[in-house]
Amino acid sequence: MNQRIKEVRRSLGLSQEEFGRRLGITKSTVSRIESSSNGASGQTVKSICREFSIDYAWLTTGQGEMFVENDDQITKLIDTVLAGENEFARAIFRGFAQFSAEDWQQLHGLIKKFLDGMNPDEGNDKK
């Protein structure tokens, strides 16, 4: 679970200090949890799930998806990234905010083309 906590923090682009501040714990506590020196308390685990919209089952067992998805939680995730220290992630979200409907269609087409290239046999009836 400690490595999954680190994965959550990194995926949100947060420093140990910012992550800890949001949870009400110190940077050194976050460091000890991530390095497996200390386990996270049950309260800390619940706080991580609540604050960052993390799926409890994923965090505790690795089963399922990292994020619980609903519109409020997606908004909270975006806010977290924009408030974080990861400039690359912030730039991506700012760029997406400027997308037109056509931009989204083009991105969808590019991603589909990329995924189809990764699985060339799927959806290909030509032989």
C-alpha positions as CSV (number, residue, x, y, z in Angstrom):
1,M,0.0,0.0,0.0
2,N,2.9,2.4,0.7
3,Q,4.0,2.3,-2.9
4,R,0.4,3.0,-4.1
5,I,0.3,6.0,-1.8
6,K,3.5,7.3,-3.4
7,E,1.9,6.6,-6.8
8,V,-1.2,8.6,-5.9
9,R,1.0,11.6,-4.8
10,R,3.1,11.5,-8.0
11,S,0.1,11.1,-10.3
12,L,-1.3,14.2,-8.8
13,G,2.0,16.1,-9.3
14,L,2.2,16.9,-5.6
15,S,5.4,17.3,-3.4
16,Q,5.5,15.3,-0.2
17,E,5.0,18.6,1.6
18,E,1.9,19.6,-0.3
19,F,0.5,16.1,-0.1
20,G,1.0,16.0,3.6
21,R,-0.4,19.5,4.1
22,R,-3.6,18.4,2.3
23,L,-3.9,15.4,4.6
24,G,-2.9,17.2,7.9
25,I,0.4,15.3,8.2
26,T,4.0,16.3,7.9
27,K,6.3,15.9,5.0
28,S,8.5,13.5,7.1
29,T,5.4,11.4,7.8
30,V,4.7,11.2,4.1
31,S,8.3,10.2,3.5
32,R,8.3,7.5,6.1
33,I,5.0,6.1,4.7
34,E,6.4,6.0,1.1
35,S,9.7,4.5,2.1
36,S,7.8,1.8,4.1
37,S,9.4,2.9,7.4
38,N,5.9,3.4,8.8
39,G,2.5,2.2,7.7
40,A,-0.2,4.6,7.0
41,S,-2.8,4.8,9.8
42,G,-6.4,3.9,9.0
43,Q,-7.3,7.6,9.3
44,T,-4.6,8.6,6.8
45,V,-5.8,6.0,4.3
46,K,-9.4,7.3,4.6
47,S,-8.2,10.9,4.3
48,I,-6.3,10.1,1.1
49,C,-9.4,8.4,-0.4
50,R,-11.6,11.3,0.6
51,E,-9.2,14.2,-0.3
52,F,-8.0,12.9,-3.6
53,S,-11.0,10.7,-4.8
54,I,-9.0,7.5,-4.5
55,D,-10.8,4.2,-4.5
56,Y,-10.3,2.6,-1.1
57,A,-10.1,-1.0,-2.5
58,W,-7.4,0.0,-4.9
59,L,-5.4,1.8,-2.3
60,T,-5.6,-1.0,0.2
61,T,-5.5,-4.1,-2.1
62,G,-4.4,-2.9,-5.5
63,Q,-7.7,-4.1,-7.0
64,G,-9.6,-1.9,-9.4
65,E,-8.9,1.7,-10.6
66,M,-6.9,4.3,-8.7
67,F,-9.5,7.1,-8.9
68,V,-13.2,7.0,-8.1
69,E,-14.9,8.8,-10.9
70,N,-17.9,11.1,-10.8
71,D,-18.1,14.7,-11.9
72,D,-17.4,16.2,-8.5
73,Q,-14.4,14.0,-8.0
74,I,-13.0,14.8,-11.5
75,T,-13.4,18.5,-10.8
76,K,-11.5,18.0,-7.5
77,L,-8.7,16.1,-9.3
78,I,-8.3,18.9,-11.8
79,D,-8.2,21.4,-9.0
80,T,-5.6,19.3,-7.2
81,V,-3.4,19.1,-10.3
82,L,-3.8,22.9,-11.0
83,A,-2.8,23.7,-7.4
84,G,0.2,21.3,-7.4
85,E,3.8,21.8,-8.3
86,N,3.9,19.6,-11.5
87,E,4.1,22.3,-14.2
88,F,3.8,19.7,-17.0
89,A,0.5,18.4,-15.6
90,R,-0.8,21.9,-15.1
91,A,0.1,22.9,-18.7
92,I,-1.8,19.8,-20.0
93,F,-4.9,20.7,-18.1
94,R,-4.7,24.4,-19.1
95,G,-4.4,23.2,-22.8
96,F,-7.4,20.9,-22.5
97,A,-9.4,23.8,-21.1
98,Q,-9.0,25.6,-24.4
99,F,-10.1,22.6,-26.6
100,S,-12.9,23.1,-29.0
101,A,-15.3,20.3,-30.0
102,E,-13.2,19.7,-33.1
103,D,-10.0,19.5,-31.0
104,W,-11.6,16.8,-28.9
105,Q,-12.6,14.9,-32.0
106,Q,-9.1,15.1,-33.4
107,L,-7.6,13.9,-30.1
108,H,-10.0,11.0,-29.9
109,G,-9.0,10.0,-33.5
110,L,-5.3,10.2,-32.6
111,I,-5.8,8.1,-29.5
112,K,-7.9,5.6,-31.3
113,K,-5.2,5.3,-34.1
114,F,-2.5,4.9,-31.4
115,L,-4.4,2.2,-29.6
116,D,-5.3,0.4,-32.8
117,G,-1.6,0.4,-33.7
118,M,-0.8,-1.2,-30.3
119,N,-3.4,-4.0,-31.0
120,P,-3.2,-4.5,-34.8
121,D,-5.2,-7.7,-34.8
122,E,-8.2,-6.3,-33.0
123,G,-10.9,-4.8,-35.2
124,N,-9.1,-5.8,-38.3
125,D,-11.2,-8.1,-40.5
126,K,-8.9,-7.8,-43.5
127,K,-6.7,-10.9,-44.0
